[in-house]
């Protein structure tokens, strides 16, 4: 008995690709989700709401989650699916590497504070702050 793996004719109707796109780049995943025929409308809304909720709740931590967990997970599920051609897996792996490099090269602090010590004048007092912006000394005239 021989088993033949048939893949859907449209990429939007391939469940593994849909999952990978939702994990690694959810705008393309949303497109595939809503134009494909894998899920009914109720499940489409639940998946969309869950992803939007996760992005809003996690905020800046979503970048770390994407770079360190979601992108490698997307590559793994593609690798495990034998109906996905290896060049497609390699393209996703390249995208995951780019996401990781962008994450690693991003500045740690988006507030503009450079982490160095500072001096603050308030009235006749001078406050000295450490790299965590804690007051470590005060001098008043």
C-alpha positions, 0 to 999 in steps of 0.5 A: 500500500503506497501513500501519496502526499498531496499538497493543496494547490494554493499556499493559503490552503496548506495548514503547515504553511499557514501556521508558519506564516502566522508564527514568523510574519503574522500579516502574511499569515492573516492574509492566508488565514482569511483567503484560505479555506482551512478554518471556518469564520469563527476560528479565523476570528479566534486566531486573529483575536488571539494574535492581536491580543498577544501582540498588545499584551506582550508589547516589546517582549513580543520581539524577543518571543518572535526572534527566539521562539516563534521563528525557530518554531515555524522553521521546525514545523515546516521541516517536519512536514514532508510535503513542504519542499526543502527550498521553502524551508530554507527560505523560512530559515533565512528569514528566521536568521534575519529576524534574530539578527535584527533583534540582536542589533536593536538598541536595548533601551528605546527611551533615549537614556544612554545608561551613563551617569548624570547630574540634575540641578534642582533649585540650589541642590545638585543630584548625582545619578548612577547608570540606573538613574538612581540618586547616589549623591546630593549637594545643596548650597 
